[in-house]
Amino acid sequence: MEEKRVGRQTATRSVVLPYKKSHGSEALDLYNRSGRKALPWQELMTEDIMAVGEDGLWIHMKFAWSIPRRNGKSEVLIIRMLWAVTHGFRVLYTAHRISTAHSIWEKVLDRLEKAGYVRDTDFTSIKAKGSENITFTENGGIINFRTRTSTGGLGEGYDLLIIDEAQEYTADQESALKYVVTDSRNPQTLMCGTPPTAVSSGDVFLKLRKNVLSGKEEDAGWAEWSVPRLTDAHDPELWYETNPSLGYILTERTIRSELGDDQVDDNIQRLGLWLTYSQKSAISRKEWDEYLAKEKPELPKKVRVFYGVKYAKTTENVSVACALKLADGRIFVEAIDCRPRRDGNAWIIDYLRSPSAEKVIIDGAVGQAILSDDMKNAGVKIKPYLPKVEDVVNANALFEQLLFAGKILHSGQPSLTQIVTNCEHRAIGSKGGFGYASLIDGADVSLIEAVTLAHWAAAMAKDKKKQQIIGY
């Protein structure tokens, strides 16, 4: 009989501090008494998390792990909580969503009762969605289940802090929660989640991963199941490499049915890919205002204007922006207008007829070919450039690189300021590149996209040198 194939049980990347003793076996015995059986990878994780030194203190004051969805990562948290509450420790479990916190509370209750503990005798429990708890009668052990806020946890003291759905854990929430275990003689903080996606709001998980893997975070451990780079999410071999519960609670058929056309998202969600940039990197109002032109900038002797045209993908609009190199080498950017596509292209062509017009980059499949033909029929001298995806990726990256290097100026236009300071990164292309997505209704992201195209054209343009004729 052919042996059943299962996913890789050891992390593809990890940092585990050396230890000789662990309470992991005790916790696993308690969990298994509930009639469930921890999977091999969960057993290994529990042993590492609950490792102690000669002084009895946790080897890892912080431990975090990242695993693709539906692998049962929260079950490790349940194993740890069961041991803690039955040994008199105080636990604060937090999640991003109320439904998650409530579900985990139900699971802990189920495991306790099936392990032989009697409600209202051995422990009491409060069922109040968003504020559930479990309290042990004899030893005072307690688990509070909460959703995270920027003030939640202040003034309360715990021995164990749990951050579930850690990809949504923000710096503001960390400021409110990280001190809740300070007074404990033996504190520990656990975080688990999936790699951040374009809609993830957290930044703490990303930073912790970077610091632990680089050796900057002391007394901390990390484990992840991931691919090192963007790859083919439809390859079953990679499923087994990055999903430890495949063959146990996950099947190939299930994974195959959930994959779509978005390779980046499938890589993140199913293969555990960590992109090399934070997808939640909106340019703040403070940062944008730093590059506001306080006075009229000095123009070069010969003004060359570069245009960017973006036909929006999610609205019926088209945006036009321009950029020009200043005398000091910086680039001045400005939004020209954002209009409905039904207004036609004549207004755009009026700008492109300008004697100072040097180049125009047109992006957006819904209109770039039509505008190109209209320019040709109107006798516009400059030729349009239709960018590839890699060009757009490069344009966006260069825009932020030069912006934060102080080499871009703007006039503080309200419409442009609104979208620039209220947008986030979204993954595009197949090599980890990013585009933009609006965080608010009513702001058209095509405006910043037109600006980055115009800026890229200006930044990449070579300075024209006058031909010198030397006579003899």
C-alpha positions in Angstrom: 0.0 0.0 0.0 1.4 3.4 -1.0 2.3 5.6 1.9 0.2 8.8 2.3 2.1 11.9 1.3 2.1 14.8 3.8 3.5 18.3 3.8 6.8 19.3 5.1 6.7 19.2 9.0 9.7 21.4 9.7 9.8 25.1 8.9 11.4 26.2 5.6 13.0 29.1 7.6 13.4 29.5 11.3 15.3 30.8 14.3 15.1 28.7 17.4 17.4 29.3 20.4 19.1 26.3 21.9 17.5 24.6 24.8 17.5 21.4 26.8 14.1 21.4 28.5 10.6 22.2 27.5 7.1 22.1 28.9 5.8 21.2 25.4 5.2 17.5 26.2 3.0 18.4 29.2 0.9 20.8 27.0 0.6 18.2 24.2 -0.5 15.5 26.7 -3.2 17.8 28.0 -4.3 18.7 24.5 -4.4 15.1 23.3 -6.6 14.2 26.3 -9.4 16.2 24.5 -9.6 13.5 21.8 -7.6 15.5 19.3 -4.1 14.6 18.2 -1.6 17.3 17.5 0.1 17.1 14.1 3.9 16.5 14.0 4.7 20.1 13.0 2.4 21.3 15.8 4.3 19.1 18.3 7.6 20.5 17.2 6.4 24.1 17.4 5.0 23.5 20.9 8.3 22.1 22.1 10.2 25.1 20.8 7.7 27.7 22.1 7.6 26.2 25.6 11.3 25.7 26.0 12.7 26.8 29.3 16.2 27.5 30.7 17.8 26.4 33.9 16.1 29.2 35.7 12.7 28.0 34.6 12.1 31.1 32.4 11.0 30.9 28.8 13.9 30.7 26.4 11.8 32.7 23.8 10.2 35.7 25.3 8.7 36.3 21.9 7.9 33.6 19.3 6.1 34.1 16.0 5.2 31.9 13.1 3.8 32.3 9.6 2.0 29.6 7.7 -0.3 29.6 4.7 -4.0 29.7 5.4 -6.1 26.7 6.7 -3.1 24.8 8.1 -4.3 25.0 11.7 -1.8 27.5 13.0 -4.1 28.7 15.7 -4.3 25.2 17.2 -0.8 25.7 18.5 -2.1 28.8 20.4 -4.9 26.6 21.9 -2.3 24.0 23.1 -0.3 26.8 24.7 -3.4 28.4 26.3 -4.7 25.1 27.8 -1.5 24.6 29.6 -1.3 28.2 30.8 -4.8 28.4 32.3 -4.6 25.0 34.0 -1.3 26.1 35.6 -2.6 29.4 37.0 -1.3 31.8 34.4 -3.0 34.9 33.1 -3.5 35.0 29.3 -4.7 37.7 27.0 -5.7 36.3 23.6 -6.3 39.0 20.9 -7.4 38.8 17.3 -8.2 41.3 14.5 -11.8 40.1 14.1 -14.5 39.5 16.7 -15.5 36.3 14.9 -12.0 34.9 15.3 -11.7 35.6 19.0 -15.2 34.1 19.6 -14.3 31.0 17.6 -11.0 30.4 19.5 -12.9 30.8 22.8 -15.4 28.1 21.7 -12.5 25.8 20.7 -10.7 26.3 24.1 -13.9 25.5 25.9 -14.4 22.4 23.8 -10.9 21.1 24.4 -11.1 21.7 28.2 -14.4 19.9 28.6 -13.3 17.0 26.4 -10.1 16.8 28.4 -12.2 16.1 31.6 -12.6 19.6 33.1 -16.1 20.5 34.3 -17.6 23.9 33.6 -18.9 25.7 36.8 -16.9 23.3 38.9 -13.3 23.4 37.6 -13.7 26.7 35.7 -16.2 29.4 34.9 -16.7 31.0 31.5 -18.4 34.3 30.4 -19.9 34.3 26.9 -20.1 37.9 25.8 -19.1 38.3 22.2 -16.0 40.5 22.1 -15.4 40.1 25.8 -15.3 36.3 26.5 -13.2 34.8 29.3 -12.4 31.5 31.0 -11.3 31.5 34.7 -10.1 28.4 36.6 -11.6 28.2 40.1 -8.7 26.7 42.1 -5.6 28.4 40.7 -6.9 31.7 39.4 -5.7 31.0 35.8 -7.6 33.1 33.3 -7.9 33.7 29.6 -9.4 36.9 28.3 -10.4 36.9 24.6 -10.4 40.3 22.9 -10.3 42.1 19.6 -7.4 44.6 19.2 -7.8 48.3 19.6 -5.2 51.1 20.1 -6.2 51.2 23.9 -7.1 47.5 24.6 -5.2 45.9 27.4 -4.0 49.1 29.1 -3.9 48.8 32.9 -4.2 45.0 32.9 -1.4 42.5 33.7 -0.8 39.1 32.0 1.8 36.4 31.8 1.1 35.4 28.2 0.1 37.8 25.3 -1.2 36.2 22.1 -1.5 38.1 18.8 -3.5 36.0 16.4 -4.0 37.3 12.8 -0.7 39.0 13.3 -0.5 40.4 9.8 -3.1 42.9 11.0 -1.2 44.0 14.1 -0.5 47.7 13.9 2.1 49.8 15.7 -0.6 51.7 17.6 -2.0 48.4 18.9 1.5 47.2 19.9 2.0 50.4 21.9 -1.1 49.7 23.9 -0.5 45.9 24.3 3.2 45.3 24.7 3.3 46.4 28.3 0.6 44.1 29.6 3.1 41.4 30.3 5.8 43.7 31.7 5.0 42.9 35.3 5.0 39.1 34.9 8.0 37.2 36.3 8.0 35.0 33.3 6.3 36.8 30.3 5.9 35.5 26.8 4.3 37.0 23.7 3.2 34.8 20.7 2.3 36.0 17.3 1.0 33.9 14.4 -0.5 34.8 11.0 0.1 34.8 7.3 2.3 37.1 5.2 0.8 40.5 4.7 -1.3 41.0 1.6 -2.2 44.3 -0.2 -5.1 44.8 2.2 -3.3 43.9 5.4 -3.1 46.8 7.8 -0.3 45.6 10.1 3.4 46.4 10.2 4.6 44.8 13.4 4.7 41.3 12.2 6.8 42.3 9.2 9.2 44.2 11.4 9.6 41.4 13.9 10.3 38.9 11.1 13.0 41.1 9.8 14.6 41.7 13.2 14.6 38.0 14.3 15.9 36.7 11.0 18.7 39.3 11.0 19.6 38.6 14.6 18.6 42.0 15.9 15.8 40.7 18.2 17.1 38.9 21.3 15.3 36.2 23.2 13.0 35.6 20.2 12.1 32.8 17.8 10.6 32.6 14.4 9.3 29.9 12.1 7.7 30.1 8.6 6.7 27.9 5.8 7.3 29.9 2.6 8.8 30.1 -0.8 11.8 32.5 -1.1 10.5 34.2 -4.3 7.5 34.5 -6.5 6.9 31.2 -8.3 4.3 29.0 -9.9 1.5 28.7 -7.3 0.0 25.8 -9.3 3.0 23.5 -8.7 1.9 20.7 -6.2 5.5 20.2 -5.2 5.5 23.7 -3.7 2.2 23.0 -1.9 3.9 20.1 0.0 6.9 22.3 0.8 4.9 25.1 2.3 1.8 23.5 3.8 2.6 21.2 6.7 -1.0 20.1 7.2 -1.4 19.0 3.5 -2.3 15.3 3.6 -3.8 15.7 7.1 -6.5 18.4 7.1 -5.7 19.9 3.6 -6.0 18.1 0.3 -4.6 18.8 -3.1 -8.1 19.1 -4.5 -8.9 21.8 -2.0 -5.9 23.8 -2.8 -6.4 23.4 -6.6 -9.9 24.7 -6.4 -9.0 27.9 -4.5 -6.2 29.1 -6.8 -7.1 31.9 -9.2 -5.4 34.2 -11.7 -3.6 36.4 -9.3 -0.2 34.8 -8.9 1.1 37.2 -6.3 -1.9 36.7 -4.0 -1.8 32.9 -4.5 1.9 32.9 -3.6 1.2 34.8 -0.4 -1.9 33.0 0.7 -0.9 29.4 -0.3 2.9 29.4 -0.6 3.6 31.8 2.3 5.5 34.3 0.2 6.9 37.3 1.9 7.2 40.2 -0.5 10.4 42.3 -0.2 8.3 45.5 0.4 5.5 46.4 2.7 2.2 46.5 0.8 0.8 48.9 3.3 3.2 51.8 2.6 1.0 54.8 2.0 2.9 58.1 1.7 1.9 60.1 4.8 0.7 63.7 4.7 3.7 64.8 6.7 6.1 63.1 4.3 4.3 64.6 1.2 4.3 68.1 2.7 8.1 67.9 3.2 8.5 68.2 -0.6 6.1 71.1 -1.1 7.7 73.9 -3.1 7.8 76.9 -0.7 8.6 79.4 -3.4 8.6 79.4 -7.2 11.3 76.9 -8.3 14.0 78.0 -10.8 13.3 76.7 -14.2 16.1 75.7 -16.7 16.9 77.8 -19.7 15.1 75.3 -21.9 11.9 73.9 -20.4 11.0 70.4 -21.4 7.7 69.0 -20.2 7.0 65.3 -19.8 3.5 64.0 -19.7 1.9 61.0 -18.1 -1.6 59.8 -19.2 -3.4 57.1 -17.2 -6.7 55.5 -18.2 -8.1 54.2 -15.0 -8.8 50.6 -14.5 -11.5 50.8 -11.9 -13.3 54.0 -12.9 -14.4 55.7 -16.2 -11.7 58.4 -15.9 -8.5 59.4 -17.5 -5.8 61.4 -15.6 -3.1 63.6 -17.1 0.0 64.9 -15.2 3.2 66.6 -16.2 6.8 66.8 -14.9 9.8 68.9 -15.7 13.4 69.0 -14.6 14.4 72.1 -12.6 17.6 74.0 -12.8 18.9 72.3 -9.7 18.2 68.8 -11.0 15.1 68.1 -9.0 11.9 67.2 -10.7 8.7 69.2 -10.3 5.4 67.2 -10.7 1.9 68.4 -11.2 -1.5 66.9 -11.9 -3.2 68.5 -14.8 -6.7 67.0 -14.7 -8.8 63.9 -14.2 -11.9 63.7 -16.5 -14.4 61.1 -17.7 -13.3 59.2 -20.7 -16.5 60.2 -22.5 -15.1 63.7 -22.7 -12.8 62.5 -25.5 -9.1 63.1 -26.0 -9.1 66.6 -27.6 -8.3 68.3 -24.2 -5.3 65.9 -23.8 -4.0 66.6 -27.3 -4.2 70.4 -26.6 -1.5 69.9 -23.9 0.6 67.6 -26.1 0.7 70.2 -28.9 2.8 72.5 -26.6 6.2 73.5 -28.1 7.8 72.4 -24.8 6.2 69.0 -24.8 9.1 66.4 -24.9 7.5 63.0 -24.3 4.2 61.4 -23.3 3.7 58.0 -21.6 0.2 56.5 -22.0 -0.9 53.6 -19.8 -4.3 51.8 -19.7 -5.6 49.3 -22.2 -9.0 50.9 -22.4 -7.7 54.1 -24.1 -4.0 54.1 -24.9 -4.4 52.9 -28.5 -7.2 55.3 -29.2 -5.2 58.3 -27.9 -2.2 57.2 -29.9 -4.3 57.2 -33.1 -5.8 60.5 -32.2 -2.4 62.1 -31.7 -1.2 60.8 -35.1 -4.3 62.1 -36.8 -4.0 65.5 -35.1 -0.4 65.8 -36.2 1.1 65.8 -32.7 4.9 65.8 -33.2 5.9 63.8 -30.1 5.5 60.0 -30.3 3.6 58.2 -27.5 5.3 55.5 -25.4 3.1 52.7 -24.3 4.7 51.1 -21.2 5.0 47.5 -20.3 4.2 46.2 -16.8 7.8 46.3 -15.8 8.0 49.9 -16.9 5.1 50.8 -14.6 6.7 48.9 -11.8 10.0 50.8 -12.3 8.2 54.1 -12.6 6.4 53.6 -9.2 9.6 52.5 -7.5 11.6 55.3 -8.8 9.0 57.9 -7.9 9.1 56.8 -4.2 12.8 56.4 -4.2 13.5 59.9 -5.4 10.6 61.4 -3.4 12.1 60.2 -0.1 15.5 61.3 -1.3 14.2 64.9 -1.6 14.5 65.1 -5.3 10.9 65.8 -6.1 8.8 69.0 -5.7 5.1 69.6 -6.0 2.8 72.6 -5.5 0.4 71.1 -3.0 -2.6 70.6 -5.2 -5.5 69.4 -3.0 -6.7 66.7 -5.4 -3.2 65.2 -5.8 -2.4 65.5 -2.1 -5.6 63.7 -1.3 -4.8 60.6 -3.3 -1.1 60.5 -2.6 -1.6 60.6 1.1 -4.5 58.1 1.0 -3.2 55.3 -1.1 -1.5 52.0 -0.5 0.7 49.6 -2.4 -0.9 46.8 -4.3 1.1 43.9 -5.9 1.5 44.0 -9.7 3.6 42.0 -12.1 5.4 38.7 -11.4 8.5 40.0 -9.7 7.3 41.6 -6.5 6.5 45.1 -8.0 3.8 47.4 -6.7 1.2 49.7 -8.0 -1.3 51.9 -6.1 -4.8 51.4 -4.6 -7.0 54.1 -3.0 -7.8 53.9 0.7 -10.8 56.3 0.4 -13.9 56.6 -1.8 -14.0 59.4 -4.3 -10.2 59.6 -4.9 -9.1 58.3 -8.2 -5.8 56.5 -8.0 -5.1 57.2 -11.7 -4.0 60.7 -10.7 -0.9 59.5 -8.8 -0.3 56.8 -11.5 -0.2 59.6 -14.2 2.2 61.5 -12.0 4.6 58.6 -11.6 4.6 58.1 -15.3 5.3 61.7 -16.0 8.0 61.7 -13.4 9.6 58.6 -14.8 9.8 60.1 -18.3 11.5 63.2 -16.9 13.9 61.2 -14.6 15.0 58.9 -17.4 15.4 61.7 -20.0 19.0 62.5 -20.9 20.0 66.1 -20.9 20.5 67.5 -24.3 23.9 68.9 -25.1 24.5 71.6 -27.6 26.7 70.5 -30.5 30.0 72.3 -30.5 31.7 73.2 -33.8 35.4 73.7 -33.5 37.1 75.4 -36.3 40.7 75.1 -37.3 
